Amino acid sequence: MLTYILKRILAAIPLLVGITLISFVVMHLAPGEPTDLLVDLNPKASVQAREQIRKLYGLDQPVHIQYWNWLKRLLQLDFGRSFAPDRRVVFDKITERLPITLWINFLSLLLILIVAIPIGVFSAANQNSLFDRCSTVFVFIGFATPTFWLALLLMLLFGVKLGWLPISGVRSLDYALLSPWAKFGDLAGHLTLPVLVSAFGGLAGLSRYTRASMLEVMRQDYITAARAKGLGQRTVLYKHALRNALLPVITILGLSIPALVGGSVIFETIFAIPGMGQLFYQSVMSRDYPVIMGILVIGAVLTLFGNLLADVSYALADPRIKYQK
């Protein structure tokens, strides 16, 4: 297993380089440059000033030279400095915002696992029942509801109308003065709506995939044999059927990790959460190339890690799967 993981990590290196190359080229093909925001709004800025700024940022060089210089810095874990007026180190800007994004996505993924899999199993065990029909309606609503629209509705209901939950940020203004339990409650209140919005689409999709996989497994002969032995319904479902039904679910779960990270751009912007998604949106609007590339690298690494985690989880879910050295 360890040899397989090492091979996968080595194979991911050229893939990561290809992802960064495509992202770098596409980013530079987009119209506009960071200098436009500094020069176009200043009527006194001259052509020479624009060229000096482009030379300062290294934008006067060909794209392949810019990429090669950026790649050499990346090998030293140096993402460069931001083009923003603060000129901060990109790695510092990302690391101070990354934890809150990872926490929200971890809680969303945990909520999806805890809720979606039991719903899918129970729907498969009670096919065409009232619960199964209601969960089907829930799935269609989950797929059809835009994330930003759902976020605005929840903010309006629970934040504005009822006043139960805060609608922006991750902490209250008086957070430092609160007791430990009050701080925990304040954080939980601020994260409730973002976590629900982030997990809503995944709940619908994963529960449906679990249901379909369980229905296919429950038609197998060994399930019929288990029932013929007189085993209880719970034992048949959770000990024999679920473990084999988890293989396609693990695949979908691994692919959902980059989707959750990508969705952070939407709900972090709406809820004013100072996370990596909000930073990415601000960087795109200001054409801050180093920050954009740094966040894309982090997202690509998380995506590759999610795929590797899914492959390793296959062996844990089904002992019959063996990885060749």
C-alpha positions as CSV (number, residue, x, y, z in Angstrom):
1,M,0.0,0.0,0.0
2,L,2.8,2.4,0.9
3,T,4.5,1.8,-2.4
4,Y,1.3,2.4,-4.3
5,I,0.8,5.7,-2.5
6,L,4.3,6.8,-3.3
7,K,3.8,6.0,-7.0
8,R,0.6,8.0,-7.0
9,I,2.3,11.0,-5.4
10,L,5.1,10.8,-8.0
11,A,2.6,10.5,-10.8
12,A,0.7,13.5,-9.5
13,I,3.8,15.8,-9.9
14,P,3.6,16.1,-13.8
15,L,-0.1,16.4,-13.6
16,L,0.2,19.3,-11.1
17,V,2.7,21.0,-13.4
18,G,0.3,20.6,-16.4
19,I,-2.6,22.1,-14.3
20,T,-0.5,25.1,-13.4
21,L,0.7,25.6,-17.0
22,I,-2.8,25.6,-18.4
23,S,-4.1,27.9,-15.5
24,F,-1.2,30.3,-16.1
25,V,-1.7,30.6,-19.8
26,V,-5.5,31.0,-19.5
27,M,-5.1,33.6,-16.9
28,H,-2.8,35.7,-19.1
29,L,-5.1,35.2,-22.1
30,A,-7.9,37.0,-20.2
31,P,-8.3,40.7,-21.1
32,G,-6.7,43.3,-18.9
33,E,-3.7,43.5,-16.6
34,P,-3.1,44.4,-13.0
35,T,-1.6,47.7,-14.3
36,D,-5.0,48.7,-15.6
37,L,-6.4,49.2,-12.1
38,L,-3.5,51.4,-11.1
39,V,-3.2,53.4,-14.3
40,D,-6.6,53.7,-15.9
41,L,-8.1,55.4,-12.9
42,N,-5.3,57.9,-12.6
43,P,-5.5,60.6,-15.4
44,K,-2.0,61.8,-14.6
45,A,-0.5,58.3,-15.2
46,S,1.7,58.3,-18.3
47,V,2.7,55.5,-20.7
48,Q,6.1,55.4,-19.1
49,A,4.5,54.9,-15.7
50,R,2.5,51.9,-17.1
51,E,5.7,50.3,-18.5
52,Q,7.6,50.8,-15.3
53,I,4.8,49.1,-13.4
54,R,4.7,46.2,-15.9
55,K,8.5,45.9,-15.5
56,L,8.2,45.9,-11.7
57,Y,5.6,43.1,-11.8
58,G,7.6,41.2,-14.5
59,L,4.7,41.5,-17.0
60,D,7.0,42.8,-19.7
61,Q,8.5,39.4,-20.3
62,P,7.0,36.7,-22.5
63,V,4.5,34.4,-20.9
64,H,6.7,31.3,-21.0
65,I,9.5,33.2,-19.2
66,Q,7.1,34.4,-16.6
67,Y,5.8,30.9,-16.1
68,W,9.3,29.4,-15.8
69,N,10.3,32.1,-13.2
70,W,7.1,31.4,-11.3
71,L,7.7,27.6,-11.4
72,K,11.2,28.0,-10.1
73,R,9.9,29.9,-7.1
74,L,7.2,27.3,-6.6
75,L,9.8,24.6,-6.2
76,Q,11.0,26.6,-3.2
77,L,7.4,27.0,-1.9
78,D,7.6,30.6,-2.8
79,F,4.4,32.0,-4.5
80,G,5.9,35.4,-4.8
81,R,4.4,38.7,-3.6
82,S,0.9,40.0,-4.2
83,F,0.3,42.7,-6.8
84,A,-2.0,44.4,-4.3
85,P,-0.8,47.7,-2.7
86,D,0.2,45.9,0.5
87,R,2.7,43.8,-1.5
88,R,2.4,41.0,1.1
89,V,3.9,37.5,0.6
90,V,1.3,35.3,-1.1
91,F,2.0,32.3,1.1
92,D,1.2,34.4,4.2
93,K,-2.1,35.7,2.7
94,I,-3.2,32.2,1.8
95,T,-2.2,30.5,5.1
96,E,-4.0,33.0,7.2
97,R,-7.3,32.4,5.3
98,L,-6.9,28.7,4.5
99,P,-7.9,27.3,8.0
100,I,-11.4,28.7,8.0
101,T,-12.0,27.4,4.5
102,L,-10.8,24.0,5.4
103,W,-12.9,23.9,8.6
104,I,-16.1,24.9,6.8
105,N,-15.5,22.3,4.1
106,F,-14.6,19.6,6.6
107,L,-17.8,20.3,8.6
108,S,-19.8,20.3,5.3
109,L,-18.3,17.0,4.3
110,L,-18.9,15.5,7.7
111,L,-22.6,16.7,7.6
112,I,-23.0,15.1,4.2
113,L,-21.6,11.8,5.4
114,I,-23.7,11.7,8.5
115,V,-27.0,12.6,6.8
116,A,-26.8,11.5,3.2
117,I,-25.7,7.9,3.6
118,P,-28.4,6.9,6.2
119,I,-31.0,8.6,4.0
120,G,-29.8,6.7,0.9
121,V,-29.7,3.4,2.8
122,F,-33.2,3.8,4.3
123,S,-34.7,4.9,1.0
124,A,-33.3,1.8,-0.7
125,A,-34.5,-0.5,2.1
126,N,-38.0,1.1,1.8
127,Q,-38.2,1.6,-2.0
128,N,-41.3,3.5,-3.2
129,S,-42.4,4.3,0.3
130,L,-43.5,7.8,1.4
131,F,-40.0,8.5,2.8
132,D,-38.4,7.4,-0.5
133,R,-40.7,9.7,-2.5
134,C,-40.1,12.6,-0.2
135,S,-36.3,12.1,-0.4
136,T,-36.6,12.0,-4.2
137,V,-38.3,15.4,-4.1
138,F,-35.6,16.7,-1.8
139,V,-32.9,15.5,-4.3
140,F,-34.6,17.3,-7.2
141,I,-34.8,20.5,-5.1
142,G,-31.2,20.2,-4.1
143,F,-30.0,19.8,-7.6
144,A,-32.2,22.6,-8.9
145,T,-31.6,25.2,-6.2
146,P,-28.8,27.7,-6.9
147,T,-26.4,28.0,-4.0
148,F,-26.4,31.8,-4.0
149,W,-30.2,32.0,-4.0
150,L,-30.5,29.5,-1.2
151,A,-27.9,31.5,0.8
152,L,-29.8,34.7,0.4
153,L,-33.1,33.1,1.4
154,L,-31.6,31.6,4.6
155,M,-30.0,34.9,5.4
156,L,-33.3,36.7,5.0
157,L,-35.2,34.1,7.1
158,F,-32.9,33.2,9.9
159,G,-30.9,36.4,10.0
160,V,-33.2,39.3,9.2
161,K,-36.8,38.0,9.9
162,L,-36.2,35.7,12.9
163,G,-32.8,37.1,14.0
164,W,-31.6,33.7,15.2
165,L,-28.3,33.5,13.3
166,P,-25.7,36.1,12.2
167,I,-25.4,36.5,8.5
168,S,-21.8,37.7,8.0
169,G,-18.3,37.0,9.3
170,V,-17.1,34.3,11.6
171,R,-16.9,36.2,14.9
172,S,-18.9,38.9,16.7
173,L,-17.3,42.2,17.5
174,D,-17.1,41.3,21.2
175,Y,-15.7,37.9,20.6
176,A,-12.6,38.5,22.7
177,L,-14.7,39.4,25.8
178,L,-16.8,36.2,25.7
179,S,-16.3,33.1,27.9
180,P,-15.0,29.9,26.3
181,W,-18.5,28.4,25.9
182,A,-19.9,31.7,24.6
183,K,-17.0,31.8,22.1
184,F,-17.9,28.3,20.9
185,G,-21.6,29.3,20.6
186,D,-20.6,32.4,18.7
187,L,-18.5,30.5,16.2
188,A,-21.2,27.8,15.8
189,G,-23.8,30.4,15.1
190,H,-21.7,32.2,12.5
191,L,-20.8,28.9,10.7
192,T,-24.2,27.3,10.7
193,L,-25.6,29.0,7.6
194,P,-22.3,28.6,5.5
195,V,-22.0,25.0,6.4
196,L,-25.7,24.2,5.5
197,V,-25.4,26.1,2.2
198,S,-22.1,24.3,1.3
199,A,-23.5,20.9,2.2
200,F,-27.0,21.2,0.7
201,G,-26.2,20.2,-2.9
202,G,-23.9,17.4,-1.7
203,L,-26.6,16.0,0.6
204,A,-29.0,15.6,-2.3
205,G,-26.5,14.1,-4.7
206,L,-24.8,11.6,-2.3
207,S,-28.0,10.3,-0.8
208,R,-29.2,9.5,-4.3
209,Y,-26.0,7.8,-5.3
210,T,-26.1,5.8,-2.1
211,R,-29.7,4.7,-2.8
212,A,-28.9,3.6,-6.3
213,S,-25.8,1.7,-5.2
214,M,-27.7,0.0,-2.4
215,L,-30.5,-1.1,-4.7
216,E,-28.0,-2.7,-7.1
217,V,-26.3,-4.5,-4.2
218,M,-29.5,-5.7,-2.6
219,R,-30.4,-7.6,-5.8
220,Q,-27.2,-9.7,-5.5
221,D,-27.4,-13.4,-4.6
222,Y,-25.4,-13.2,-1.5
223,I,-27.9,-10.7,0.0
224,T,-30.7,-13.3,-0.8
225,A,-28.6,-16.0,0.9
226,A,-28.0,-13.8,4.0
227,R,-31.8,-13.3,4.3
228,A,-32.4,-17.0,3.8
229,K,-30.2,-17.7,6.8
230,G,-32.5,-15.6,8.9
231,L,-30.3,-12.6,9.5
232,G,-32.0,-9.5,10.6
233,Q,-32.7,-6.6,8.3
234,R,-30.3,-4.3,10.0
235,T,-27.5,-6.9,9.8
236,V,-28.1,-7.5,6.1
237,L,-28.2,-3.8,5.3
238,Y,-25.3,-2.4,7.3
239,K,-23.0,-5.4,7.6
240,H,-23.3,-7.0,4.2
241,A,-24.9,-4.6,1.7
242,L,-23.6,-1.2,2.7
243,R,-19.9,-2.1,2.6
244,N,-20.1,-3.2,-1.0
245,A,-22.4,-0.3,-1.9
246,L,-19.8,2.2,-0.6
247,L,-17.4,1.8,-3.5
248,P,-19.2,4.1,-6.0
249,V,-20.1,6.4,-3.1
250,I,-16.4,6.8,-2.2
251,T,-15.7,7.8,-5.8
252,I,-18.4,10.5,-5.7
253,L,-17.2,11.6,-2.3
254,G,-13.6,12.0,-3.5
255,L,-14.7,14.1,-6.5
256,S,-16.9,16.3,-4.3
257,I,-13.8,17.6,-2.4
258,P,-12.8,20.0,-5.2
259,A,-16.5,21.0,-5.7
260,L,-16.7,22.0,-2.1
261,V,-13.5,24.1,-2.3
262,G,-14.8,25.7,-5.5
263,G,-18.1,26.5,-3.9
264,S,-16.3,28.4,-1.2
265,V,-15.9,31.3,-3.6
266,I,-19.7,31.7,-3.6
267,F,-20.7,31.4,0.0
268,E,-17.6,33.0,1.5
269,T,-18.3,36.1,-0.7
270,I,-22.0,36.1,0.3
271,F,-21.5,35.6,4.0
272,A,-18.4,37.9,4.1
273,I,-16.2,35.1,5.5
274,P,-12.5,35.9,5.3
275,G,-11.5,32.6,3.7
276,M,-9.6,31.4,0.7
277,G,-12.7,31.6,-1.5
278,Q,-13.3,35.3,-0.8
279,L,-9.6,36.0,-1.3
280,F,-9.7,34.2,-4.7
281,Y,-12.7,36.3,-5.8
282,Q,-11.0,39.6,-4.7
283,S,-7.8,38.5,-6.5
284,V,-9.6,37.8,-9.7
285,M,-11.4,41.1,-9.6
286,S,-8.0,42.9,-9.1
287,R,-6.1,40.6,-11.4
288,D,-3.7,39.7,-8.7
289,Y,-1.9,36.9,-10.7
290,P,0.4,35.6,-7.9
291,V,-2.4,35.1,-5.4
292,I,-4.7,33.5,-8.1
293,M,-2.0,31.0,-9.0
294,G,-1.2,30.3,-5.4
295,I,-4.9,29.5,-4.7
296,L,-5.2,27.4,-7.9
297,V,-2.1,25.3,-6.8
298,I,-3.7,24.7,-3.4
299,G,-7.0,23.7,-5.0
300,A,-5.2,21.3,-7.4
301,V,-3.3,19.7,-4.6
302,L,-6.5,19.2,-2.6
303,T,-8.2,17.7,-5.7
304,L,-5.3,15.2,-6.3
305,F,-5.3,14.4,-2.6
306,G,-9.1,13.7,-2.7
307,N,-8.6,11.3,-5.6
308,L,-5.8,9.5,-3.8
309,L,-7.9,9.3,-0.6
310,A,-10.7,7.8,-2.6
311,D,-8.5,5.1,-4.1
312,V,-7.0,4.2,-0.7
313,S,-10.5,4.1,0.8
314,Y,-11.5,1.4,-1.7
315,A,-9.2,-1.1,0.0
316,L,-10.6,-0.2,3.5
317,A,-14.2,-0.6,2.3
318,D,-13.6,-3.8,0.3
319,P,-10.7,-6.1,1.5
320,R,-10.9,-7.9,-1.9
321,I,-9.2,-4.9,-3.5
322,K,-5.4,-5.2,-3.5
323,Y,-3.0,-2.8,-4.9
324,Q,0.0,-4.1,-6.8
325,K,3.5,-2.9,-5.8
